[in-house]
């Protein structure tokens, strides 16, 4: 079941197809209710976009912390090796 073909031979996008199906449904007659639903859908989409952005920031921060932890661990090992060498000299 691929996209339907328009007269020009180009496929109809899924969004356009969904809009046509939504407009064909006439179970809700109250325009105010439809408007409220559209607003709620937009708000939910904004929330999804914000959560996606925040997830990306969280992952970036997690990687950055992990990187700094590895560097600090390496520095600690180097300092411990230096201390061992100095203790041997003494």
ABEGO torsion letter per residue (X at the ends): XBBBBBAAGBBBBAAAAAAAAAAABAABABAAAAAAAAAAAAAAAAAAAAAAAAAAAAAAAAAAAAAAAAAAAAAAAAAAAAAAAAAAAX
